[in-house]
Amino acid sequence: MSKSKLRVLAQDDQAVCCSPMVREPLGEGDAIDLARMFKALSDPVRLRLLSLIASHEDGEACVCDLTGPFDVSQPTISHHLKVLREAGLVGSERRATWVYYWVLPTALARLSSLLQTSDAPTGVGAR
Amino acid sequence: MSKSKLRVLAQDDQAVCCSPMVREPLGEGDAIDLARMFKALSDPVRLRLLSLIASHEDGEACVCDLTGPFDVSQPTISHHLKVLREAGLVGSERRATWVYYWVLPTALARLSSLLQTSDAPTGVGAR
């Protein structure tokens, strides 16, 4: 229920922001907000965590699925997951022993739209 | 001539990487490379600079067009432009007095594809 609400809010945000940045200059407020999200993506372990969660069966992953592939400690993984959550890129919920994570698709779609060029999806074209 | 070559190389890169991260887990090497590009986008002034360049008439902007909108010094703008260039997001060329910048569309398209969800382009859908 609360997750659906979150998704609706994210969709509203997306309606306000962002058209592709190649179309019009980005406003100061949007830039601050978006830079925070890109900062969360600026670490290789966080990017791989996000991708592991996003591509996981059922679209969600238990924190117990997320430590194996990395050569970093459990507290470090937890810290990275917190950064992703605080940036609005993933949602999480504790169920019994484990915390489960899922990607918030509207957040990814918002960033994806922002970076679309007029030549998307192939990216081929004149500058 | 050299710019066309750059674009062809970037397209080849894109063919290797990246399918949407929701489809399959991102590899370690790609994650390092992509995190570096996202880091360049993790600053509000850099995001606005990139957007100003991308949305500028003719798709390129003189450095003389890029200082006015910002409340930071010329050396700071130059530093940010250097970060964008080193991350492979913009190209540049000196012509007489001024340096001109343009966005490398394949780089933006690569990041945009990576972040696409199965629900793109609307971003509406279940997790």
gemmi code that builds the backbone of each chain (N, CA, C; Angstrom):
import gemmi

chains = {
    "A": [
        ("MET", (0.844, -1.207, 0.000), (0.000, 0.000, 0.000), (0.878, 1.256, 0.000)),
        ("SER", (1.793, 1.320, 0.961), (2.664, 2.486, 1.020), (3.602, 2.508, -0.187)),
        ("LYS", (3.944, 1.310, -0.690), (4.825, 1.249, -1.863), (4.125, 1.837, -3.092)),
        ("SER", (2.817, 1.521, -3.228), (2.065, 2.075, -4.353), (2.040, 3.589, -4.264)),
        ("LYS", (1.884, 4.083, -3.048), (1.841, 5.531, -2.853), (3.158, 6.148, -3.310)),
        ("LEU", (4.252, 5.504, -2.907), (5.577, 5.986, -3.296), (5.700, 6.062, -4.808)),
        ("ARG", (5.201, 5.021, -5.461), (5.314, 5.001, -6.922), (4.521, 6.137, -7.552)),
        ("VAL", (3.322, 6.404, -6.992), (2.501, 7.486, -7.533), (3.223, 8.817, -7.360)),
        ("LEU", (3.814, 9.012, -6.180), (4.543, 10.260, -5.943), (5.690, 10.403, -6.931)),
        ("ALA", (6.409, 9.291, -7.145), (7.549, 9.334, -8.060), (7.088, 9.677, -9.469)),
        ("GLN", (5.933, 9.158, -9.853), (5.420, 9.467, -11.191), (5.084, 10.952, -11.312)),
        ("ASP", (4.526, 11.505, -10.223), (4.223, 12.941, -10.251), (5.495, 13.760, -10.406)),
        ("ASP", (6.516, 13.365, -9.645), (7.815, 14.052, -9.748), (8.294, 14.037, -11.181)),
        ("GLN", (8.140, 12.863, -11.796), (8.649, 12.709, -13.155), (7.916, 13.619, -14.133)),
        ("ALA", (6.627, 13.852, -13.855), (5.856, 14.721, -14.728), (6.428, 16.138, -14.695)),
        ("VAL", (6.928, 16.541, -13.533), (7.496, 17.887, -13.393), (8.905, 17.901, -13.989)),
        ("CYS", (9.681, 16.879, -13.686), (11.075, 16.816, -14.116), (11.370, 15.410, -14.578)),
        ("CYS", (11.854, 15.069, -15.649), (12.771, 15.823, -16.439), (12.577, 15.473, -17.889)),
        ("SER", (12.451, 16.456, -18.649), (12.557, 16.242, -20.083), (14.051, 16.084, -20.376)),
        ("PRO", (14.384, 15.504, -21.524), (15.801, 15.316, -21.826), (16.606, 16.613, -21.703)),
        ("MET", (17.793, 16.528, -21.143), (18.609, 17.726, -20.924), (19.122, 18.309, -22.234)),
        ("VAL", (19.037, 17.543, -23.316), (19.431, 18.109, -24.604), (18.346, 19.064, -25.121)),
        ("ARG", (17.131, 18.987, -24.545), (16.035, 19.797, -25.056), (16.006, 21.195, -24.451)),
        ("GLU", (16.241, 21.265, -23.135), (16.234, 22.587, -22.485), (17.170, 22.569, -21.286)),
        ("PRO", (17.728, 23.755, -20.943), (18.661, 23.802, -19.815), (17.971, 23.382, -18.517)),
        ("LEU", (18.679, 22.644, -17.731), (18.188, 22.123, -16.465), (18.150, 23.257, -15.431)),
        ("GLY", (17.063, 23.317, -14.663), (16.959, 24.333, -13.607), (17.851, 23.994, -12.422)),
        ("GLU", (18.108, 25.009, -11.582), (19.039, 24.849, -10.454), (18.520, 23.818, -9.440)),
        ("GLY", (17.230, 23.893, -9.126), (16.645, 22.986, -8.132), (16.689, 21.540, -8.598)),
        ("ASP", (16.276, 21.316, -9.840), (16.300, 19.966, -10.407), (17.730, 19.426, -10.424)),
        ("ALA", (18.687, 20.305, -10.760), (20.086, 19.869, -10.862), (20.597, 19.380, -9.506)),
        ("ILE", (20.210, 20.071, -8.434), (20.651, 19.663, -7.088), (20.094, 18.284, -6.754)),
        ("ASP", (18.810, 18.117, -7.038), (18.122, 16.866, -6.752), (18.715, 15.703, -7.571)),
        ("LEU", (18.907, 15.947, -8.866), (19.413, 14.901, -9.757), (20.878, 14.567, -9.476)),
        ("ALA", (21.663, 15.580, -9.124), (23.081, 15.345, -8.830), (23.203, 14.395, -7.630)),
        ("ARG", (22.297, 14.521, -6.680), (22.287, 13.651, -5.501), (22.042, 12.189, -5.930)),
        ("MET", (21.130, 12.006, -6.883), (20.852, 10.651, -7.371), (22.057, 10.100, -8.151)),
        ("PHE", (22.663, 10.943, -8.987), (23.835, 10.483, -9.744), (25.005, 10.178, -8.796)),
        ("LYS", (25.095, 10.924, -7.708), (26.170, 10.667, -6.730), (26.029, 9.244, -6.171)),
        ("ALA", (24.787, 8.841, -5.952), (24.549, 7.477, -5.455), (24.998, 6.423, -6.473)),
        ("LEU", (25.027, 6.802, -7.744), (25.441, 5.861, -8.808), (26.937, 5.944, -9.117)),
        ("SER", (27.645, 6.819, -8.397), (29.037, 7.108, -8.760), (30.039, 6.160, -8.095)),
        ("ASP", (29.562, 5.093, -7.526), (30.442, 4.098, -6.899), (30.211, 2.734, -7.563)),
        ("PRO", (31.280, 2.048, -7.996), (31.110, 0.781, -8.722), (30.360, -0.284, -7.920)),
        ("VAL", (30.618, -0.365, -6.613), (29.917, -1.380, -5.809), (28.426, -1.048, -5.732)),
        ("ARG", (28.098, 0.229, -5.578), (26.673, 0.616, -5.523), (25.980, 0.341, -6.851)),
        ("LEU", (26.676, 0.627, -7.961), (26.080, 0.361, -9.280), (25.783, -1.122, -9.438)),
        ("ARG", (26.751, -1.963, -9.022), (26.554, -3.417, -9.152), (25.464, -3.913, -8.206)),
        ("LEU", (25.394, -3.325, -7.005), (24.322, -3.682, -6.065), (22.959, -3.369, -6.679)),
        ("LEU", (22.858, -2.165, -7.220), (21.585, -1.730, -7.814), (21.194, -2.663, -8.955)),
        ("SER", (22.171, -3.027, -9.771), (21.917, -3.903, -10.901), (21.530, -5.311, -10.431)),
        ("LEU", (22.204, -5.795, -9.378), (21.864, -7.116, -8.811), (20.421, -7.131, -8.314)),
        ("ILE", (20.038, -6.061, -7.623), (18.661, -5.970, -7.100), (17.684, -5.916, -8.270)),
        ("ALA", (17.982, -5.039, -9.232), (17.050, -4.808, -10.349), (16.853, -6.052, -11.199)),
        ("SER", (17.928, -6.834, -11.349), (17.843, -7.983, -12.248), (17.502, -9.272, -11.495)),
        ("HIS", (17.284, -9.165, -10.185), (16.994, -10.353, -9.379), (15.600, -10.890, -9.698)),
        ("GLU", (15.490, -12.188, -9.552), (14.204, -12.856, -9.738), (13.142, -12.142, -8.892)),
        ("ASP", (11.978, -11.937, -9.462), (10.868, -11.251, -8.777), (11.132, -9.757, -8.572)),
        ("GLY", (12.253, -9.243, -9.059), (12.526, -7.813, -8.939), (12.866, -7.355, -7.540)),
        ("GLU", (13.120, -8.289, -6.635), (13.574, -7.878, -5.304), (14.612, -8.867, -4.791)),
        ("ALA", (15.456, -8.373, -3.894), (16.541, -9.222, -3.400), (16.651, -9.068, -1.897)),
        ("CYS", (16.895, -10.194, -1.265), (17.173, -10.218, 0.175), (18.609, -9.739, 0.361)),
        ("VAL", (18.857, -9.042, 1.452), (20.221, -8.577, 1.714), (21.181, -9.782, 1.771)),
        ("CYS", (20.623, -10.954, 2.109), (21.439, -12.176, 2.168), (21.924, -12.611, 0.775)),
        ("ASP", (21.248, -12.123, -0.295), (21.678, -12.434, -1.676), (22.756, -11.465, -2.156)),
        ("LEU", (22.989, -10.393, -1.411), (23.747, -9.264, -1.957), (25.185, -9.164, -1.457)),
        ("THR", (25.570, -10.028, -0.533), (26.925, -9.895, -0.001), (27.912, -10.801, -0.732)),
        ("GLY", (27.458, -11.979, -1.152), (28.333, -12.968, -1.793), (29.201, -12.421, -2.913)),
        ("PRO", (28.610, -11.684, -3.879), (29.403, -11.307, -5.060), (30.463, -10.238, -4.796)),
        ("PHE", (30.526, -9.688, -3.587), (31.417, -8.544, -3.363), (32.534, -8.876, -2.375)),
        ("ASP", (33.645, -8.228, -2.619), (34.809, -8.439, -1.783), (34.890, -7.342, -0.716)),
        ("VAL", (33.725, -6.967, -0.189), (33.700, -5.942, 0.868), (32.858, -6.491, 2.025)),
        ("SER", (32.998, -5.853, 3.189), (32.327, -6.361, 4.394), (30.817, -6.102, 4.367)),
        ("GLN", (30.103, -6.845, 5.198), (28.658, -6.674, 5.318), (28.287, -5.221, 5.717)),
        ("PRO", (28.992, -4.616, 6.707), (28.656, -3.214, 7.042), (28.832, -2.262, 5.856)),
        ("THR", (29.828, -2.539, 5.001), (30.033, -1.686, 3.818), (28.863, -1.838, 2.855)),
        ("ILE", (28.420, -3.082, 2.641), (27.257, -3.323, 1.772), (26.044, -2.580, 2.359)),
        ("SER", (25.855, -2.693, 3.659), (24.716, -2.026, 4.304), (24.786, -0.516, 4.109)),
        ("HIS", (25.974, 0.027, 4.224), (26.143, 1.471, 4.012), (25.746, 1.849, 2.580)),
        ("HIS", (26.219, 1.072, 1.600), (25.899, 1.375, 0.196), (24.394, 1.265, -0.054)),
        ("LEU", (23.761, 0.270, 0.545), (22.311, 0.103, 0.364), (21.571, 1.297, 0.968)),
        ("LYS", (22.079, 1.802, 2.079), (21.462, 2.982, 2.721), (21.563, 4.206, 1.792)),
        ("VAL", (22.725, 4.362, 1.158), (22.919, 5.488, 0.226), (21.919, 5.384, -0.934)),
        ("LEU", (21.765, 4.173, -1.472), (20.825, 3.966, -2.591), (19.389, 4.259, -2.142)),
        ("ARG", (19.069, 3.848, -0.913), (17.705, 4.076, -0.400), (17.465, 5.571, -0.180)),
        ("GLU", (18.445, 6.244, 0.430), (18.283, 7.667, 0.718), (18.225, 8.517, -0.561)),
        ("ALA", (18.815, 8.001, -1.632), (18.759, 8.731, -2.918), (17.453, 8.453, -3.654)),
        ("GLY", (16.611, 7.602, -3.074), (15.304, 7.322, -3.700), (15.394, 6.340, -4.854)),
        ("LEU", (16.478, 5.550, -4.905), (16.636, 4.604, -6.018), (16.113, 3.209, -5.683)),
        ("VAL", (16.108, 2.870, -4.412), (15.553, 1.573, -4.004), (14.618, 1.752, -2.817)),
        ("GLY", (13.689, 0.803, -2.696), (12.838, 0.714, -1.510), (13.274, -0.504, -0.725)),
        ("SER", (12.904, -0.570, 0.552), (13.280, -1.740, 1.358), (12.218, -2.038, 2.406)),
        ("GLU", (12.231, -3.269, 2.867), (11.261, -3.700, 3.875), (11.857, -4.878, 4.645)),
        ("ARG", (11.726, -4.834, 5.977), (12.175, -5.987, 6.774), (11.058, -7.017, 6.807)),
        ("ARG", (11.416, -8.283, 6.544), (10.459, -9.380, 6.696), (11.141, -10.476, 7.504)),
        ("ALA", (10.664, -10.664, 8.715), (11.271, -11.613, 9.658), (12.755, -11.272, 9.806)),
        ("THR", (13.648, -12.218, 9.448), (15.086, -12.017, 9.718), (15.736, -11.029, 8.755)),
        ("TRP", (15.238, -10.977, 7.502), (15.987, -10.278, 6.458), (15.320, -8.997, 5.963)),
        ("VAL", (16.155, -8.101, 5.459), (15.642, -6.911, 4.784), (15.660, -7.190, 3.283)),
        ("TYR", (14.573, -6.827, 2.608), (14.461, -7.024, 1.158), (14.518, -5.659, 0.455)),
        ("TYR", (15.126, -5.661, -0.699), (15.302, -4.417, -1.480), (14.724, -4.573, -2.875)),
        ("TRP", (14.169, -3.509, -3.403), (13.712, -3.502, -4.789), (14.012, -2.118, -5.389)),
        ("VAL", (14.165, -2.080, -6.674), (14.449, -0.819, -7.367), (13.152, -0.039, -7.543)),
        ("LEU", (13.209, 1.279, -7.409), (12.041, 2.126, -7.690), (12.122, 2.518, -9.170)),
        ("PRO", (11.327, 1.873, -10.015), (11.525, 2.019, -11.473), (11.332, 3.450, -11.967)),
        ("THR", (10.467, 4.209, -11.302), (10.251, 5.588, -11.784), (11.497, 6.451, -11.584)),
        ("ALA", (12.278, 6.140, -10.541), (13.508, 6.908, -10.308), (14.512, 6.632, -11.425)),
        ("LEU", (14.687, 5.349, -11.767), (15.608, 5.008, -12.873), (15.113, 5.613, -14.179)),
        ("ALA", (13.785, 5.519, -14.412), (13.228, 6.034, -15.665), (13.418, 7.550, -15.766)),
        ("ARG", (13.344, 8.215, -14.618), (13.532, 9.676, -14.600), (14.948, 10.043, -15.058)),
        ("LEU", (15.935, 9.327, -14.524), (17.327, 9.590, -14.918), (17.554, 9.202, -16.371)),
        ("SER", (16.941, 8.074, -16.752), (17.103, 7.606, -18.131), (16.547, 8.631, -19.121)),
        ("SER", (15.356, 9.182, -18.813), (14.750, 10.203, -19.697), (15.630, 11.436, -19.784)),
        ("LEU", (16.158, 11.838, -18.638), (16.995, 13.042, -18.609), (18.170, 12.924, -19.577)),
        ("LEU", (18.731, 11.711, -19.662), (19.950, 11.510, -20.458), (19.666, 11.130, -21.901)),
        ("GLN", (18.379, 11.005, -22.243), (18.051, 10.645, -23.624), (18.490, 11.742, -24.583)),
        ("THR", (19.103, 11.304, -25.682), (19.470, 12.272, -26.715), (18.389, 12.208, -27.781)),
        ("SER", (18.408, 13.154, -28.689), (17.409, 13.144, -29.755), (17.613, 11.929, -30.646)),
        ("ASP", (18.792, 11.311, -30.516), (19.113, 10.157, -31.357), (18.779, 8.844, -30.671)),
        ("ALA", (18.286, 8.917, -29.436), (17.968, 7.686, -28.711), (16.899, 6.916, -29.471)),
        ("PRO", (16.816, 5.590, -29.380), (17.601, 4.746, -28.484), (18.947, 4.283, -29.049)),
        ("THR", (19.243, 4.573, -30.291), (20.497, 4.039, -30.833), (21.690, 4.896, -30.451)),
        ("GLY", (21.442, 6.172, -30.206), (22.549, 7.047, -29.848), (23.424, 7.403, -31.031)),
        ("VAL", (22.965, 7.094, -32.226), (23.760, 7.382, -33.414), (23.295, 8.706, -34.014)),
        ("GLY", (24.204, 9.588, -34.318), (23.769, 10.822, -34.957), (24.798, 11.917, -34.857)),
        ("ALA", (24.442, 13.022, -35.446), (25.347, 14.163, -35.417), (25.354, 14.744, -34.017)),
        ("ARG", (26.393, 15.469, -33.720), (26.449, 16.099, -32.404), (25.476, 17.257, -32.334)),
    ],
    "B": [
        ("MET", (36.807, 15.067, -38.613), (37.348, 13.744, -38.954), (37.632, 12.948, -37.683)),
        ("SER", (38.420, 13.567, -36.775), (38.741, 12.877, -35.534), (37.489, 12.731, -34.667)),
        ("LYS", (36.553, 13.701, -34.813), (35.318, 13.626, -34.031), (34.468, 12.436, -34.489)),
        ("SER", (34.423, 12.232, -35.838), (33.659, 11.102, -36.360), (34.247, 9.800, -35.824)),
        ("LYS", (35.574, 9.755, -35.783), (36.256, 8.554, -35.296), (35.845, 8.294, -33.847)),
        ("LEU", (35.836, 9.362, -33.058), (35.446, 9.239, -31.655), (34.048, 8.665, -31.536)),
        ("ARG", (33.146, 9.182, -32.394), (31.752, 8.726, -32.312), (31.644, 7.241, -32.666)),
        ("VAL", (32.424, 6.818, -33.665), (32.378, 5.410, -34.055), (32.874, 4.535, -32.898)),
        ("LEU", (33.965, 4.959, -32.257), (34.483, 4.203, -31.118), (33.440, 4.109, -30.024)),
        ("ALA", (32.780, 5.256, -29.754), (31.779, 5.268, -28.679), (30.636, 4.317, -29.008)),
        ("GLN", (30.265, 4.259, -30.291), (29.179, 3.343, -30.673), (29.599, 1.888, -30.463)),
        ("ASP", (30.858, 1.598, -30.765), (31.343, 0.239, -30.541), (31.286, -0.114, -29.067)),
        ("ASP", (31.719, 0.834, -28.231), (31.649, 0.625, -26.781), (30.234, 0.288, -26.365)),
        ("GLN", (29.305, 1.058, -26.940), (27.914, 0.899, -26.539), (27.386, -0.489, -26.920)),
        ("ALA", (27.902, -1.011, -28.043), (27.449, -2.331, -28.469), (27.864, -3.372, -27.431)),
        ("VAL", (29.027, -3.174, -26.804), (29.517, -4.115, -25.794), (28.772, -3.882, -24.477)),
        ("CYS", (28.618, -2.642, -24.125), (27.995, -2.295, -22.850), (27.074, -1.119, -23.070)),
        ("CYS", (25.916, -1.062, -22.760), (25.280, -1.698, -21.656), (23.835, -1.989, -21.984)),
        ("SER", (23.461, -3.162, -21.769), (22.043, -3.455, -21.774), (21.497, -2.912, -20.449)),
        ("PRO", (20.189, -2.703, -20.369), (19.635, -2.164, -19.120), (20.060, -2.986, -17.908)),
        ("MET", (20.385, -2.301, -16.815), (20.858, -3.009, -15.613), (19.755, -3.822, -14.951)),
        ("VAL", (18.499, -3.589, -15.346), (17.426, -4.426, -14.799), (17.421, -5.805, -15.469)),
        ("ARG", (18.113, -5.932, -16.609), (18.067, -7.183, -17.354), (19.104, -8.194, -16.855)),
        ("GLU", (20.321, -7.699, -16.579), (21.366, -8.615, -16.092), (22.351, -7.851, -15.210)),
        ("PRO", (22.954, -8.574, -14.250), (23.887, -7.895, -13.342), (25.060, -7.295, -14.107)),
        ("LEU", (25.438, -6.129, -13.690), (26.534, -5.383, -14.308), (27.874, -6.009, -13.916)),
        ("GLY", (28.778, -6.135, -14.876), (30.108, -6.673, -14.575), (30.976, -5.648, -13.852)),
        ("GLU", (32.038, -6.151, -13.226), (32.895, -5.295, -12.398), (33.587, -4.201, -13.228)),
        ("GLY", (34.094, -4.590, -14.406), (34.804, -3.625, -15.250), (33.893, -2.517, -15.747)),
        ("ASP", (32.720, -2.913, -16.246), (31.743, -1.923, -16.717), (31.335, -0.996, -15.577)),
        ("ALA", (31.163, -1.572, -14.386), (30.718, -0.768, -13.240), (31.736, 0.319, -12.911)),
        ("ILE", (33.018, -0.020, -12.996), (34.073, 0.969, -12.702), (34.017, 2.104, -13.723)),
        ("ASP", (33.874, 1.726, -14.980), (33.845, 2.690, -16.072), (32.607, 3.608, -15.963)),
        ("LEU", (31.467, 2.983, -15.718), (30.209, 3.747, -15.651), (30.146, 4.623, -14.397)),
        ("ALA", (30.682, 4.123, -13.291), (30.672, 4.909, -12.049), (31.447, 6.217, -12.245)),
        ("ARG", (32.507, 6.143, -13.024), (33.320, 7.335, -13.324), (32.491, 8.367, -14.100)),
        ("MET", (31.664, 7.877, -15.022), (30.815, 8.791, -15.787), (29.722, 9.382, -14.879)),
        ("PHE", (29.135, 8.555, -14.035), (28.107, 9.073, -13.115), (28.700, 10.067, -12.118)),
        ("LYS", (29.950, 9.840, -11.741), (30.602, 10.773, -10.813), (30.678, 12.170, -11.441)),
        ("ALA", (30.931, 12.191, -12.746), (30.988, 13.483, -13.447), (29.624, 14.176, -13.433)),
        ("LEU", (28.559, 13.399, -13.303), (27.201, 13.969, -13.280), (26.725, 14.268, -11.859)),
        ("SER", (27.573, 13.997, -10.869), (27.113, 14.083, -9.482), (27.266, 15.475, -8.869)),
        ("ASP", (27.506, 16.468, -9.692), (27.626, 17.843, -9.215), (26.599, 18.713, -9.940)),
        ("PRO", (25.807, 19.511, -9.194), (24.737, 20.292, -9.830), (25.240, 21.263, -10.900)),
        ("VAL", (26.392, 21.884, -10.665), (26.909, 22.831, -11.666), (27.308, 22.078, -12.938)),
        ("ARG", (27.935, 20.923, -12.774), (28.325, 20.140, -13.960), (27.102, 19.663, -14.743)),
        ("LEU", (26.058, 19.240, -14.003), (24.833, 18.804, -14.683), (24.241, 19.942, -15.496)),
        ("ARG", (24.205, 21.139, -14.899), (23.635, 22.294, -15.618), (24.517, 22.701, -16.794)),
        ("LEU", (25.831, 22.616, -16.608), (26.751, 22.921, -17.713), (26.504, 21.967, -18.885)),
        ("LEU", (26.409, 20.673, -18.559), (26.197, 19.665, -19.605), (24.884, 19.938, -20.332)),
        ("SER", (23.859, 20.281, -19.564), (22.550, 20.554, -20.147), (22.576, 21.822, -21.003)),
        ("LEU", (23.295, 22.845, -20.537), (23.439, 24.090, -21.321), (24.118, 23.811, -22.657)),
        ("ILE", (25.179, 23.009, -22.611), (25.900, 22.664, -23.844), (24.977, 21.866, -24.771)),
        ("ALA", (24.328, 20.848, -24.196), (23.504, 19.931, -25.004), (22.332, 20.642, -25.653)),
        ("SER", (21.769, 21.629, -24.952), (20.560, 22.272, -25.467), (20.880, 23.552, -26.232)),
        ("HIS", (22.175, 23.857, -26.359), (22.572, 25.096, -27.037), (22.310, 24.987, -28.537)),
        ("GLU", (22.016, 26.129, -29.115), (21.817, 26.216, -30.559), (23.008, 25.548, -31.275)),
        ("ASP", (22.724, 24.782, -32.295), (23.751, 24.060, -33.073), (24.407, 22.925, -32.282)),
        ("GLY", (23.954, 22.676, -31.048), (24.499, 21.564, -30.276), (25.906, 21.783, -29.758)),
        ("GLU", (26.392, 23.007, -29.845), (27.701, 23.274, -29.246), (27.698, 24.666, -28.633)),
        ("ALA", (28.554, 24.843, -27.637), (28.579, 26.124, -26.931), (30.011, 26.567, -26.726)),
        ("CYS", (30.199, 27.878, -26.899), (31.486, 28.515, -26.625), (31.598, 28.632, -25.102)),
        ("VAL", (32.811, 28.484, -24.587), (32.994, 28.631, -23.139), (32.494, 30.018, -22.688)),
        ("CYS", (32.506, 30.977, -23.622), (32.035, 32.333, -23.302), (30.533, 32.370, -23.037)),
        ("ASP", (29.790, 31.330, -23.506), (28.347, 31.247, -23.248), (28.048, 30.575, -21.907)),
        ("LEU", (29.072, 30.003, -21.292), (28.824, 29.069, -20.185), (29.120, 29.639, -18.797)),
        ("THR", (29.618, 30.852, -18.744), (29.959, 31.374, -17.416), (28.838, 32.221, -16.830)),
        ("GLY", (28.129, 32.952, -17.689), (27.068, 33.872, -17.244), (26.075, 33.274, -16.256)),
        ("PRO", (25.497, 32.099, -16.564), (24.407, 31.596, -15.711), (24.849, 31.120, -14.326)),
        ("PHE", (26.148, 31.090, -14.047), (26.602, 30.477, -12.798), (27.242, 31.481, -11.862)),
        ("ASP", (27.049, 31.207, -10.588), (27.591, 32.078, -9.559), (28.935, 31.535, -9.064)),
        ("VAL", (29.726, 31.016, -10.004), (31.052, 30.496, -9.636), (32.083, 31.103, -10.590)),
        ("SER", (33.348, 31.020, -10.205), (34.406, 31.679, -10.991), (34.686, 30.938, -12.299)),
        ("GLN", (35.328, 31.648, -13.208), (35.728, 31.068, -14.494), (36.632, 29.837, -14.315)),
        ("PRO", (37.629, 29.891, -13.403), (38.454, 28.681, -13.212), (37.641, 27.479, -12.722)),
        ("THR", (36.605, 27.746, -11.912), (35.750, 26.642, -11.438), (34.982, 26.038, -12.602)),
        ("ILE", (34.449, 26.902, -13.482), (33.742, 26.412, -14.678), (34.705, 25.578, -15.531)),
        ("SER", (35.918, 26.084, -15.706), (36.907, 25.356, -16.521), (37.205, 23.992, -15.916)),
        ("HIS", (37.313, 23.956, -14.592), (37.566, 22.669, -13.924), (36.417, 21.691, -14.200)),
        ("HIS", (35.182, 22.173, -14.054), (34.020, 21.295, -14.274), (33.974, 20.802, -15.727)),
        ("LEU", (34.300, 21.677, -16.668), (34.302, 21.278, -18.080), (35.369, 20.209, -18.335)),
        ("LYS", (36.493, 20.347, -17.647), (37.567, 19.354, -17.778), (37.091, 17.991, -17.256)),
        ("VAL", (36.378, 17.997, -16.131), (35.865, 16.729, -15.568), (34.896, 16.073, -16.553)),
        ("LEU", (34.012, 16.886, -17.154), (33.052, 16.346, -18.136), (33.783, 15.775, -19.347)),
        ("ARG", (34.838, 16.474, -19.773), (35.586, 16.018, -20.946), (36.330, 14.716, -20.636)),
        ("GLU", (36.978, 14.673, -19.455), (37.747, 13.476, -19.083), (36.852, 12.258, -18.859)),
        ("ALA", (35.588, 12.507, -18.523), (34.643, 11.393, -18.337), (34.063, 10.932, -19.670)),
        ("GLY", (34.435, 11.611, -20.753), (33.957, 11.205, -22.075), (32.548, 11.663, -22.383)),
        ("LEU", (32.078, 12.680, -21.656), (30.705, 13.153, -21.879), (30.627, 14.317, -22.863)),
        ("VAL", (31.713, 15.086, -22.973), (31.740, 16.185, -23.945), (33.052, 16.156, -24.729)),
        ("GLY", (32.990, 16.717, -25.922), (34.179, 16.944, -26.723), (34.460, 18.439, -26.734)),
        ("SER", (35.669, 18.826, -27.081), (35.977, 20.257, -27.130), (37.013, 20.542, -28.199)),
        ("GLU", (37.046, 21.797, -28.626), (37.988, 22.215, -29.666), (38.223, 23.718, -29.526)),
        ("ARG", (39.487, 24.128, -29.610), (39.778, 25.570, -29.590), (39.641, 26.105, -31.012)),
        ("ARG", (38.910, 27.241, -31.142), (38.843, 27.942, -32.430), (39.132, 29.408, -32.176)),
        ("ALA", (40.269, 29.852, -32.651), (40.729, 31.221, -32.402), (40.750, 31.471, -30.896)),
        ("THR", (39.979, 32.458, -30.418), (40.064, 32.855, -29.002), (39.407, 31.858, -28.054)),
        ("TRP", (38.346, 31.199, -28.523), (37.491, 30.446, -27.597), (37.571, 28.940, -27.761)),
        ("VAL", (37.259, 28.251, -26.670), (37.102, 26.792, -26.729), (35.605, 26.496, -26.853)),
        ("TYR", (35.254, 25.589, -27.748), (33.859, 25.189, -27.960), (33.648, 23.773, -27.435)),
        ("TYR", (32.474, 23.539, -26.873), (32.134, 22.229, -26.284), (30.870, 21.667, -26.913)),
        ("TRP", (30.818, 20.364, -27.058), (29.606, 19.687, -27.517), (29.475, 18.378, -26.753)),
        ("VAL", (28.242, 17.947, -26.622), (27.979, 16.691, -25.929), (28.276, 15.515, -26.855)),
        ("LEU", (28.817, 14.427, -26.319), (29.014, 13.199, -27.104), (27.758, 12.341, -26.911)),
        ("PRO", (26.879, 12.329, -27.915), (25.554, 11.737, -27.707), (25.597, 10.246, -27.380)),
        ("THR", (26.598, 9.537, -27.888), (26.639, 8.097, -27.594), (26.923, 7.836, -26.110)),
        ("ALA", (27.665, 8.742, -25.479), (27.947, 8.570, -24.046), (26.660, 8.729, -23.244)),
        ("LEU", (25.887, 9.779, -23.558), (24.605, 9.981, -22.859), (23.663, 8.813, -23.130)),
        ("ALA", (23.625, 8.377, -24.399), (22.705, 7.292, -24.761), (23.086, 5.993, -24.039)),
        ("ARG", (24.384, 5.805, -23.834), (24.859, 4.601, -23.139), (24.339, 4.582, -21.695)),
        ("LEU", (24.456, 5.733, -21.010), (23.966, 5.815, -19.631), (22.448, 5.701, -19.595)),
        ("SER", (21.809, 6.341, -20.567), (20.348, 6.305, -20.628), (19.851, 4.865, -20.801)),
        ("SER", (20.500, 4.109, -21.700), (20.108, 2.703, -21.917), (20.297, 1.881, -20.650)),
        ("LEU", (21.414, 2.120, -19.992), (21.711, 1.365, -18.768), (20.593, 1.504, -17.738)),
        ("LEU", (20.030, 2.711, -17.657), (19.041, 3.006, -16.611), (17.606, 2.717, -17.044)),
        ("GLN", (17.451, 2.296, -18.301), (16.098, 2.010, -18.762), (15.484, 0.856, -17.984)),
        ("THR", (14.236, 1.034, -17.606), (13.526, -0.052, -16.945), (12.687, -0.755, -18.001)),
        ("SER", (12.144, -1.892, -17.651), (11.304, -2.604, -18.621), (10.056, -1.787, -18.919)),
        ("ASP", (9.771, -0.801, -18.052), (8.569, 0.011, -18.218), (8.841, 1.280, -19.005)),
        ("ALA", (10.087, 1.502, -19.404), (10.417, 2.723, -20.141), (9.630, 2.752, -21.452)),
        ("PRO", (9.310, 3.904, -22.021), (9.763, 5.217, -21.603), (8.889, 5.900, -20.554)),
        ("THR", (7.741, 5.319, -20.195), (6.879, 6.039, -19.253), (7.346, 5.866, -17.815)),
        ("GLY", (8.022, 4.758, -17.526), (8.464, 4.512, -16.164), (7.339, 4.091, -15.243)),
        ("VAL", (6.177, 3.790, -15.791), (5.044, 3.411, -14.966), (4.963, 1.887, -14.941)),
        ("GLY", (4.806, 1.308, -13.767), (4.664, -0.142, -13.723), (4.997, -0.713, -12.378)),
        ("ALA", (4.808, -2.029, -12.282), (5.105, -2.703, -11.028), (6.599, -2.803, -10.862)),
        ("ARG", (7.020, -3.048, -9.662), (8.449, -3.189, -9.424), (8.920, -4.524, -9.958)),
    ],
}
model = gemmi.Model(1)
for chain_id, residues in chains.items():
    chain = gemmi.Chain(chain_id)
    for i, (resn, *xyz) in enumerate(residues, 1):
        res = gemmi.Residue()
        res.name, res.seqid = resn, gemmi.SeqId(i, " ")
        for name, pos in zip(("N", "CA", "C"), xyz):
            atom = gemmi.Atom()
            atom.name, atom.element = name, gemmi.Element(name[0])
            atom.pos, atom.b_iso = gemmi.Position(*pos), 0.0
            res.add_atom(atom)
        chain.add_residue(res)
    model.add_chain(chain)
structure = gemmi.Structure()
structure.add_model(model)
structure.setup_entities()
